[in-house]
Each structure stands twice: as C-alpha cells, then as structure tokens.
C-alpha cells in the first residue's frame, strides 16, 4: 500500500507536537535545544513509525500501537543484539510514557474513538 508522504509527515508532526509539549527536556519557553541540535531520541524514529501506523488496516487500536512500537524498537539504542528490549517493560522505555498522547493523535487521524488493548 503506497502512503502519501505528506500524510506521513502530518501524522509524524502531530505526534511530535504532542510529545514535545510534555517533554522534560524542553525549555521554559517551550523551545527544544535537543531537537534543534538533532539530539532528540524520538525525532528520527517518529516518521518511519508514522508510516507504519498508516499501513495498518484495522479499526482497533492495538495493531496501530504495535506497528509504532515495532518501528521505534527496531531503531532503539537500548535493544539487545537479538532485537529484544528490556526497557520496553520499564520506565526506561522512552515511548511508554508518551503512548496516551500517540493514541490521541491516531484517534484524531482516523476520526473515531478506539480502545487501547494492553500490550
């Protein structure tokens, strides 16, 4: 399924805006030095993750979140050589705390409320 790159960029931007609004690394004036310096750990991962979300053909939330997680985890600096990830089930996973925000963006994009199934 071919995905329009503008749609990918739009979804990625909306996800990053939600995350940046609550990111502990942002400055008091809401600017972000890490993002400007290219040091944001999520920035490079969100666009491919947005593409993965848009390729999911399902009305339920779990596959969208799973596609996002798979894409982010595949590029995570904390994964093991075998692809497994210990931080995923802990507070060290950079995505865990932001999942509710990502769910909001996905629901807004697809225009419906869906249930988030435990992963």
N, C-alpha and C positions, 0 to 999 in steps of 0.2 A: 504494500500500500504506500503510494507516494504521498509524503506530507509536505504541505506548503511551508517553506522556511520562515515566512512572515508569521504564520500561526505558531510555529515552534518558538520564535523569538518573542512573540507576545506572551505566550504562556510562561516562558522562562523569566521574562522581565517581571511579570506579576508575582511569580513565586519569590524571586529575589527581593522585590519591594516589601513583601510581607515579612520575609526573614530579616532583611536589613533593619526594618522598623523596631525589632526587638533584640537585635544582635548586641551582645555585651561589648563588642569591640568598637561600636560606633562612638563618635564624639558627641559632646553635649549638644552641639548644633545639628546633630543627625547626619553629619558627613562621615565618610569612612576612609581612613588612611589606608587600611589594608586593601580595600577594593581598588583604590587609586594606584596603589603600588603593585597590584597584581598578586597580592599575598592572601587574598580571600580563599579559604579552603573549599568553599562550596561553588564559587563562581564558575570555574571551568567544568564542573560536573553537572550543573543545572540544565544547560542547553541540551546535552545528549539525553538527560533524564526526561526533559520535557518532550523530546521526540519519542522516547519510549512510551510515555503516558499517552500520547496522541495515537500510537499504533495499537493500543488496546481496544478491542471491540467488545465491550461488556458494560452493562448498566450498573454493575456493582462496584463498590469502591476497592475491595481487596486487590483485584488484578492491577488496578492503576497504581496503587501504592507499592505492590510487589515489583512492578516494572520500574518504578522510580528507584526503589531500594536496590534492585539488581544492578541498575546502571550506575548509581552512586557507589555502591560497594565494589563494583568491578574496578573502579578507579581510586579506591580509598587507600591512603598511605598506611593505614593500620591493619590491612588484611594480611593474612598469612600466605605463604607461597602456594598452598593448596587452594587458595581462594576463600577459605573460611574466615570468619570475622568474630573475634572475641568481644570487641567493644560494642557490637550491634545490640547485645542484650544488656548493656550497661549504660551508665550516664556518660561514658566516653564517646558514644556514638554521636557524631555531630548532627545527624539527621533526626534522631529520636525526638528531641525537644521541639523541632520545627514541624513535625508531621501534622498536627492540627491545622497549622497555617496552610500547609500544602493541600490538605483536604479541602479547606475553604476555597482555594483557587480552582481546584479541579471541579468542585461542585458549581462554582460560578461559571466556569467554562462550559460545562455540559448542561447547565441550566436545570439541575434537579438536586434534591437532597438525597443522599445515599447513606447507608450505614457503613461505618468503618469496622471491618471484621478484624479481630485480634490476629496478629501475625505470629 
